Amino acid sequence: MSLRGTKVLARCDEAGRPLAEGGRVEIRYKRTDRRAYRAALGNLESVEGASVLPDDHCVPASPAPSAKGGPAKKSGSKKPKEPAEAPHHPDGAIIVYADGACSGNPGPAGLGVVILDGTTRRELSEYLGRGTNNIAELTAILRAAEAPAGREEHVRVFTDSSYAIGVLTKGWKAKANPELIADVKRALAGLPDVELHYVPGHAGVALNEAADQLARAAVELRQSSGWIAKPVV
């Protein structure tokens, strides 16, 4: 779900309805974070295309400050899971991680893109103005597809947006953003050898976390960086 523009994991029933106790819902900011918080039900918004995940998607919770300063309830006794394994990056491929962020949904929106191209790493932090989280995610993939235009190398684009994966590759019927979705599909189709892959968000995948930070910086600073080249270390 979305909590004031930040994507969070919220405890819900099998139908995806938040489970509230005393008007508050257990949330996590990362699946690997043992700190569980309590968010007011009225501050949570559904994220289009989000999936209902099993309880063991998140590691067991430890006591953590609640919204009122008290300890949160413990849940489970299983050992924490390790962070998500980094995706395989084939030799010679152009690797692109794209992420979007939004404060308010709709609200100030931005995107971040990280490209690994041989010995060069390029980063983009772009402020989009007012928009939704889905617009930010889709526009990030659009920038990811535009950057290697004209290249013949294999391109792998990674996103943590299940919504974007659904409308771009799984035939989901989009209720909004049809023109933007069409633009992204055209940009991807213009690359001779491209694959779009899902990667778990906030699960310790370094390049995805970097793209997320670039997107959040664009929103917080209300500005764009343009493409910045850095050496691969």
ZADO-1210 file (C-alpha; in nm, 4 decimals, padded with zeros to 6 digits):
<atoms>
<atom x="00.0000" y="00.0000" z="00.0000" code="MET" pos="1"/>
<atom x="00.0997" y="00.3656" z="00.0001" code="SER" pos="2"/>
<atom x="00.1564" y="00.5619" z="00.3217" code="LEU" pos="3"/>
<atom x="00.1805" y="00.9330" z="00.2437" code="ARG" pos="4"/>
<atom x="00.3410" y="00.8517" z="-00.0910" code="GLY" pos="5"/>
<atom x="00.5786" y="00.5837" z="00.0393" code="THR" pos="6"/>
<atom x="00.5217" y="00.2228" z="-00.0629" code="LYS" pos="7"/>
<atom x="00.4865" y="-00.0047" z="00.2408" code="VAL" pos="8"/>
<atom x="00.3825" y="-00.3603" z="00.3175" code="LEU" pos="9"/>
<atom x="00.0558" y="-00.3651" z="00.5147" code="ALA" pos="10"/>
<atom x="-00.1067" y="-00.6588" z="00.6932" code="ARG" pos="11"/>
<atom x="-00.4298" y="-00.7508" z="00.5157" code="CYS" pos="12"/>
<atom x="-00.6792" y="-01.0302" z="00.4671" code="ASP" pos="13"/>
<atom x="-00.6912" y="-01.2638" z="00.1660" code="GLU" pos="14"/>
<atom x="-00.8962" y="-01.0087" z="-00.0283" code="ALA" pos="15"/>
<atom x="-00.6356" y="-00.7373" z="00.0242" code="GLY" pos="16"/>
<atom x="-00.8349" y="-00.5414" z="00.2851" code="ARG" pos="17"/>
<atom x="-00.6140" y="-00.3904" z="00.5603" code="PRO" pos="18"/>
<atom x="-00.6520" y="-00.5566" z="00.9009" code="LEU" pos="19"/>
<atom x="-00.6952" y="-00.2767" z="01.1540" code="ALA" pos="20"/>
<atom x="-00.6733" y="-00.3046" z="01.5321" code="GLU" pos="21"/>
<atom x="-00.7838" y="00.0074" z="01.7122" code="GLY" pos="22"/>
<atom x="-00.7873" y="00.1907" z="01.3794" code="GLY" pos="23"/>
<atom x="-00.4221" y="00.1038" z="01.3033" code="ARG" pos="24"/>
<atom x="-00.2614" y="-00.1426" z="01.0634" code="VAL" pos="25"/>
<atom x="00.0726" y="-00.3225" z="01.0992" code="GLU" pos="26"/>
<atom x="00.3148" y="-00.2083" z="00.8272" code="ILE" pos="27"/>
<atom x="00.6753" y="-00.2693" z="00.7230" code="ARG" pos="28"/>
<atom x="00.8925" y="-00.0425" z="00.5139" code="TYR" pos="29"/>
<atom x="01.1026" y="-00.3376" z="00.3937" code="LYS" pos="30"/>
<atom x="01.0336" y="-00.7108" z="00.3865" code="ARG" pos="31"/>
<atom x="01.3719" y="-00.7696" z="00.5563" code="THR" pos="32"/>
<atom x="01.3132" y="-00.5079" z="00.8278" code="ASP" pos="33"/>
<atom x="01.2195" y="-00.6637" z="01.1629" code="ARG" pos="34"/>
<atom x="01.0693" y="-00.3345" z="01.2830" code="ARG" pos="35"/>
<atom x="00.6891" y="-00.3379" z="01.2573" code="ALA" pos="36"/>
<atom x="00.4970" y="-00.0101" z="01.2847" code="TYR" pos="37"/>
<atom x="00.1291" y="00.0815" z="01.3215" code="ARG" pos="38"/>
<atom x="-00.0150" y="00.3211" z="01.0640" code="ALA" pos="39"/>
<atom x="-00.3558" y="00.4870" z="01.0850" code="ALA" pos="40"/>
<atom x="-00.5973" y="00.3117" z="00.8507" code="LEU" pos="41"/>
<atom x="-00.7041" y="00.6457" z="00.7019" code="GLY" pos="42"/>
<atom x="-00.3466" y="00.7223" z="00.5942" code="ASN" pos="43"/>
<atom x="-00.3119" y="00.4065" z="00.3830" code="LEU" pos="44"/>
<atom x="-00.4037" y="00.3990" z="00.0149" code="GLU" pos="45"/>
<atom x="-00.4214" y="00.0976" z="-00.2140" code="SER" pos="46"/>
<atom x="-00.1636" y="00.0631" z="-00.4915" code="VAL" pos="47"/>
<atom x="-00.3080" y="-00.0438" z="-00.8254" code="GLU" pos="48"/>
<atom x="-00.1848" y="-00.3851" z="-00.9332" code="GLY" pos="49"/>
<atom x="-00.0363" y="-00.4746" z="-00.5937" code="ALA" pos="50"/>
<atom x="-00.0465" y="-00.8435" z="-00.4963" code="SER" pos="51"/>
<atom x="-00.1524" y="-01.0063" z="-00.1703" code="VAL" pos="52"/>
<atom x="00.1619" y="-01.1737" z="-00.0370" code="LEU" pos="53"/>
<atom x="00.1972" y="-01.4586" z="00.2159" code="PRO" pos="54"/>
<atom x="00.2800" y="-01.3760" z="00.5779" code="ASP" pos="55"/>
<atom x="00.6296" y="-01.5203" z="00.5471" code="ASP" pos="56"/>
<atom x="00.7131" y="-01.2653" z="00.2741" code="HIS" pos="57"/>
<atom x="00.8309" y="-01.0490" z="00.5663" code="CYS" pos="58"/>
<atom x="01.0717" y="-01.1590" z="00.8359" code="VAL" pos="59"/>
<atom x="00.9236" y="-01.2004" z="01.1874" code="PRO" pos="60"/>
<atom x="00.8756" y="-00.8723" z="01.3710" code="ALA" pos="61"/>
<atom x="01.0651" y="-00.7501" z="01.6765" code="SER" pos="62"/>
<atom x="00.9366" y="-00.4876" z="01.9209" code="PRO" pos="63"/>
<atom x="00.9528" y="-00.1422" z="01.7624" code="ALA" pos="64"/>
<atom x="00.8096" y="00.2010" z="01.8445" code="PRO" pos="65"/>
<atom x="00.4452" y="00.2362" z="01.7411" code="SER" pos="66"/>
<atom x="00.2980" y="00.5564" z="01.6050" code="ALA" pos="67"/>
<atom x="00.2150" y="00.6545" z="01.9656" code="LYS" pos="68"/>
<atom x="00.5588" y="00.5671" z="02.0997" code="GLY" pos="69"/>
<atom x="00.4678" y="00.2316" z="02.2581" code="GLY" pos="70"/>
<atom x="00.6049" y="-00.1110" z="02.1629" code="PRO" pos="71"/>
<atom x="00.4573" y="-00.2959" z="01.8670" code="ALA" pos="72"/>
<atom x="00.3328" y="-00.6511" z="01.9071" code="LYS" pos="73"/>
<atom x="00.5603" y="-00.9431" z="01.8323" code="LYS" pos="74"/>
<atom x="00.4613" y="-01.1901" z="01.5625" code="SER" pos="75"/>
<atom x="00.6075" y="-01.5302" z="01.4885" code="GLY" pos="76"/>
<atom x="00.9364" y="-01.6873" z="01.5896" code="SER" pos="77"/>
<atom x="01.0926" y="-01.7867" z="01.2584" code="LYS" pos="78"/>
<atom x="01.4448" y="-01.6834" z="01.1732" code="LYS" pos="79"/>
<atom x="01.4758" y="-01.3761" z="00.9473" code="PRO" pos="80"/>
<atom x="01.5125" y="-01.4472" z="00.5801" code="LYS" pos="81"/>
<atom x="01.8139" y="-01.3271" z="00.3902" code="GLU" pos="82"/>
<atom x="01.7787" y="-01.0262" z="00.1541" code="PRO" pos="83"/>
<atom x="01.6690" y="-01.1056" z="-00.1992" code="ALA" pos="84"/>
<atom x="01.9405" y="-01.2538" z="-00.4176" code="GLU" pos="85"/>
<atom x="02.0762" y="-01.0074" z="-00.6726" code="ALA" pos="86"/>
<atom x="01.9518" y="-01.0798" z="-01.0281" code="PRO" pos="87"/>
<atom x="02.1939" y="-01.2356" z="-01.2747" code="HIS" pos="88"/>
<atom x="02.3486" y="-00.9841" z="-01.5148" code="HIS" pos="89"/>
<atom x="02.4750" y="-01.1536" z="-01.8333" code="PRO" pos="90"/>
<atom x="02.8122" y="-01.0480" z="-01.9707" code="ASP" pos="91"/>
<atom x="02.7951" y="-00.7788" z="-02.2360" code="GLY" pos="92"/>
<atom x="02.4362" y="-00.6767" z="-02.1600" code="ALA" pos="93"/>
<atom x="02.3290" y="-00.3222" z="-02.0804" code="ILE" pos="94"/>
<atom x="02.1716" y="-00.3400" z="-01.7348" code="ILE" pos="95"/>
<atom x="01.9082" y="-00.0838" z="-01.6361" code="VAL" pos="96"/>
<atom x="01.7248" y="-00.0372" z="-01.3047" code="TYR" pos="97"/>
<atom x="01.4262" y="00.1971" z="-01.3055" code="ALA" pos="98"/>
<atom x="01.2135" y="00.3167" z="-01.0147" code="ASP" pos="99"/>
<atom x="00.9505" y="00.5818" z="-00.9443" code="GLY" pos="100"/>
<atom x="00.8426" y="00.7672" z="-00.6310" code="ALA" pos="101"/>
<atom x="00.5486" y="00.9848" z="-00.5381" code="CYS" pos="102"/>
<atom x="00.4524" y="01.1866" z="-00.2307" code="SER" pos="103"/>
<atom x="00.0762" y="01.1869" z="-00.1937" code="GLY" pos="104"/>
<atom x="-00.0284" y="00.9689" z="-00.4903" code="ASN" pos="105"/>
<atom x="-00.1127" y="01.1906" z="-00.6690" code="PRO" pos="106"/>
<atom x="00.1463" y="01.4409" z="-00.5614" code="GLY" pos="107"/>
<atom x="00.5051" y="01.5425" z="-00.6371" code="PRO" pos="108"/>
<atom x="00.6543" y="01.2572" z="-00.8402" code="ALA" pos="109"/>
<atom x="01.0021" y="01.1621" z="-00.9562" code="GLY" pos="110"/>
<atom x="01.2036" y="00.8797" z="-01.1047" code="LEU" pos="111"/>
<atom x="01.5455" y="00.7253" z="-01.0790" code="GLY" pos="112"/>
<atom x="01.7374" y="00.5187" z="-01.3345" code="VAL" pos="113"/>
<atom x="02.0742" y="00.3425" z="-01.3020" code="VAL" pos="114"/>
<atom x="02.2481" y="00.2033" z="-01.6114" code="ILE" pos="115"/>
<atom x="02.5506" y="-00.0265" z="-01.6182" code="LEU" pos="116"/>
<atom x="02.7070" y="-00.0161" z="-01.9637" code="ASP" pos="117"/>
<atom x="03.0465" y="-00.1828" z="-01.9801" code="GLY" pos="118"/>
<atom x="03.2787" y="00.0161" z="-01.7543" code="THR" pos="119"/>
<atom x="03.0392" y="00.3102" z="-01.7242" code="THR" pos="120"/>
<atom x="02.7601" y="00.3680" z="-01.4779" code="ARG" pos="121"/>
<atom x="02.5050" y="00.6388" z="-01.5545" code="ARG" pos="122"/>
<atom x="02.2427" y="00.7720" z="-01.3161" code="GLU" pos="123"/>
<atom x="01.9338" y="00.9864" z="-01.3673" code="LEU" pos="124"/>
<atom x="01.7221" y="01.1612" z="-01.1040" code="SER" pos="125"/>
<atom x="01.4251" y="01.3356" z="-01.2675" code="GLU" pos="126"/>
<atom x="01.1454" y="01.5404" z="-01.1136" code="TYR" pos="127"/>
<atom x="00.8135" y="01.4947" z="-01.2943" code="LEU" pos="128"/>
<atom x="00.5928" y="01.7467" z="-01.1180" code="GLY" pos="129"/>
<atom x="00.2523" y="01.6305" z="-00.9969" code="ARG" pos="130"/>
<atom x="00.1635" y="01.2717" z="-01.0801" code="GLY" pos="131"/>
<atom x="00.0891" y="00.9275" z="-00.9433" code="THR" pos="132"/>
<atom x="00.3216" y="00.6509" z="-00.8365" code="ASN" pos="133"/>
<atom x="00.2240" y="00.4456" z="-01.1420" code="ASN" pos="134"/>
<atom x="00.3045" y="00.7369" z="-01.3749" code="ILE" pos="135"/>
<atom x="00.6460" y="00.7687" z="-01.2089" code="ALA" pos="136"/>
<atom x="00.7146" y="00.3936" z="-01.2426" code="GLU" pos="137"/>
<atom x="00.6123" y="00.3855" z="-01.6087" code="LEU" pos="138"/>
<atom x="00.8080" y="00.7007" z="-01.6968" code="THR" pos="139"/>
<atom x="01.1160" y="00.5539" z="-01.5296" code="ALA" pos="140"/>
<atom x="01.0900" y="00.2499" z="-01.7583" code="ILE" pos="141"/>
<atom x="01.0389" y="00.4848" z="-02.0540" code="LEU" pos="142"/>
<atom x="01.3660" y="00.6625" z="-01.9715" code="ARG" pos="143"/>
<atom x="01.5309" y="00.3222" z="-01.9260" code="ALA" pos="144"/>
<atom x="01.4220" y="00.2194" z="-02.2754" code="ALA" pos="145"/>
<atom x="01.5122" y="00.5525" z="-02.4360" code="GLU" pos="146"/>
<atom x="01.8680" y="00.5621" z="-02.3029" code="ALA" pos="147"/>
<atom x="02.0095" y="00.2665" z="-02.5069" code="PRO" pos="148"/>
<atom x="01.8153" y="00.3529" z="-02.8250" code="ALA" pos="149"/>
<atom x="02.0158" y="00.2624" z="-03.1361" code="GLY" pos="150"/>
<atom x="02.2316" y="00.0099" z="-02.9532" code="ARG" pos="151"/>
<atom x="02.2503" y="-00.3545" z="-03.0634" code="GLU" pos="152"/>
<atom x="02.3493" y="-00.5032" z="-02.7290" code="GLU" pos="153"/>
<atom x="02.1136" y="-00.7081" z="-02.5172" code="HIS" pos="154"/>
<atom x="01.9267" y="-00.4807" z="-02.2724" code="VAL" pos="155"/>
<atom x="01.7808" y="-00.5977" z="-01.9407" code="ARG" pos="156"/>
<atom x="01.5463" y="-00.3557" z="-01.7617" code="VAL" pos="157"/>
<atom x="01.4579" y="-00.4208" z="-01.3968" code="PHE" pos="158"/>
<atom x="01.1618" y="-00.2681" z="-01.2097" code="THR" pos="159"/>
<atom x="00.9955" y="-00.3342" z="-00.8744" code="ASP" pos="160"/>
<atom x="00.6557" y="-00.2246" z="-01.0102" code="SER" pos="161"/>
<atom x="00.4232" y="-00.5230" z="-01.0491" code="SER" pos="162"/>
<atom x="00.1730" y="-00.2804" z="-01.2041" code="TYR" pos="163"/>
<atom x="00.4179" y="-00.1855" z="-01.4788" code="ALA" pos="164"/>
<atom x="00.5064" y="-00.5492" z="-01.5449" code="ILE" pos="165"/>
<atom x="00.1364" y="-00.6314" z="-01.5669" code="GLY" pos="166"/>
<atom x="00.0298" y="-00.3590" z="-01.8102" code="VAL" pos="167"/>
<atom x="00.3426" y="-00.3872" z="-02.0250" code="LEU" pos="168"/>
<atom x="00.3926" y="-00.7629" z="-02.0492" code="THR" pos="169"/>
<atom x="00.0942" y="-00.9519" z="-01.9054" code="LYS" pos="170"/>
<atom x="-00.1948" y="-00.7919" z="-02.0887" code="GLY" pos="171"/>
<atom x="-00.3470" y="-00.6241" z="-01.7837" code="TRP" pos="172"/>
<atom x="-00.6245" y="-00.3846" z="-01.8818" code="LYS" pos="173"/>
<atom x="-00.5116" y="-00.0355" z="-01.7812" code="ALA" pos="174"/>
<atom x="-00.7766" y="00.1972" z="-01.6376" code="LYS" pos="175"/>
<atom x="-00.5417" y="00.4951" z="-01.6581" code="ALA" pos="176"/>
<atom x="-00.2300" y="00.6165" z="-01.8414" code="ASN" pos="177"/>
<atom x="-00.3054" y="00.4504" z="-02.1791" code="PRO" pos="178"/>
<atom x="-00.0959" y="00.6985" z="-02.3788" code="GLU" pos="179"/>
<atom x="00.2027" y="00.6649" z="-02.1468" code="LEU" pos="180"/>
<atom x="00.1774" y="00.2856" z="-02.1539" code="ILE" pos="181"/>
<atom x="00.1697" y="00.2948" z="-02.5347" code="ALA" pos="182"/>
<atom x="00.4802" y="00.5186" z="-02.5369" code="ASP" pos="183"/>
<atom x="00.6684" y="00.2777" z="-02.3100" code="VAL" pos="184"/>
<atom x="00.5706" y="-00.0229" z="-02.5224" code="LYS" pos="185"/>
<atom x="00.6908" y="00.1544" z="-02.8381" code="ARG" pos="186"/>
<atom x="01.0226" y="00.2454" z="-02.6755" code="ALA" pos="187"/>
<atom x="01.0795" y="-00.1120" z="-02.5603" code="LEU" pos="188"/>
<atom x="00.9789" y="-00.2496" z="-02.9014" code="ALA" pos="189"/>
<atom x="01.2344" y="-00.0188" z="-03.0625" code="GLY" pos="190"/>
<atom x="01.5202" y="-00.2042" z="-02.8941" code="LEU" pos="191"/>
<atom x="01.6381" y="-00.5083" z="-03.0924" code="PRO" pos="192"/>
<atom x="01.7018" y="-00.7286" z="-02.7871" code="ASP" pos="193"/>
<atom x="01.5333" y="-00.6247" z="-02.4623" code="VAL" pos="194"/>
<atom x="01.3844" y="-00.7998" z="-02.1585" code="GLU" pos="195"/>
<atom x="01.1779" y="-00.6479" z="-01.8781" code="LEU" pos="196"/>
<atom x="01.2142" y="-00.8165" z="-01.5382" code="HIS" pos="197"/>
<atom x="01.0538" y="-00.7790" z="-01.1954" code="TYR" pos="198"/>
<atom x="01.2830" y="-00.7330" z="-00.8953" code="VAL" pos="199"/>
<atom x="01.1579" y="-00.7128" z="-00.5334" code="PRO" pos="200"/>
<atom x="01.1572" y="-00.3591" z="-00.3987" code="GLY" pos="201"/>
<atom x="01.3320" y="-00.2716" z="-00.0708" code="HIS" pos="202"/>
<atom x="01.4811" y="-00.6196" z="-00.0511" code="ALA" pos="203"/>
<atom x="01.8511" y="-00.5356" z="-00.0480" code="GLY" pos="204"/>
<atom x="01.9131" y="-00.5393" z="-00.4259" code="VAL" pos="205"/>
<atom x="02.1773" y="-00.2670" z="-00.4416" code="ALA" pos="206"/>
<atom x="02.1077" y="-00.1207" z="-00.7867" code="LEU" pos="207"/>
<atom x="01.7337" y="-00.1150" z="-00.7270" code="ASN" pos="208"/>
<atom x="01.7889" y="00.0613" z="-00.3956" code="GLU" pos="209"/>
<atom x="02.0081" y="00.3145" z="-00.5783" code="ALA" pos="210"/>
<atom x="01.7339" y="00.3832" z="-00.8335" code="ALA" pos="211"/>
<atom x="01.4846" y="00.4251" z="-00.5491" code="ASP" pos="212"/>
<atom x="01.7102" y="00.6788" z="-00.3767" code="GLN" pos="213"/>
<atom x="01.7456" y="00.8772" z="-00.6992" code="LEU" pos="214"/>
<atom x="01.3669" y="00.8849" z="-00.7401" code="ALA" pos="215"/>
<atom x="01.3118" y="00.9961" z="-00.3817" code="ARG" pos="216"/>
<atom x="01.5786" y="01.2648" z="-00.4142" code="ALA" pos="217"/>
<atom x="01.3996" y="01.4082" z="-00.7174" code="ALA" pos="218"/>
<atom x="01.0766" y="01.4324" z="-00.5166" code="VAL" pos="219"/>
<atom x="01.2375" y="01.5768" z="-00.2047" code="GLU" pos="220"/>
<atom x="01.4495" y="01.8336" z="-00.3904" code="LEU" pos="221"/>
<atom x="01.1897" y="01.9038" z="-00.6623" code="ARG" pos="222"/>
<atom x="01.4652" y="01.8984" z="-00.9238" code="GLN" pos="223"/>
<atom x="01.6313" y="01.6858" z="-01.1907" code="SER" pos="224"/>
<atom x="01.9984" y="01.5961" z="-01.2158" code="SER" pos="225"/>
<atom x="02.0246" y="01.5004" z="-01.5824" code="GLY" pos="226"/>
<atom x="02.2356" y="01.1963" z="-01.6699" code="TRP" pos="227"/>
<atom x="02.5504" y="01.1680" z="-01.4576" code="ILE" pos="228"/>
<atom x="02.8288" y="00.9277" z="-01.5575" code="ALA" pos="229"/>
<atom x="03.0298" y="00.7430" z="-01.2948" code="LYS" pos="230"/>
<atom x="03.2958" y="00.4711" z="-01.3174" code="PRO" pos="231"/>
<atom x="03.1844" y="00.1185" z="-01.2305" code="VAL" pos="232"/>
<atom x="03.3481" y="00.0130" z="-00.9026" code="VAL" pos="233"/>
</atoms>
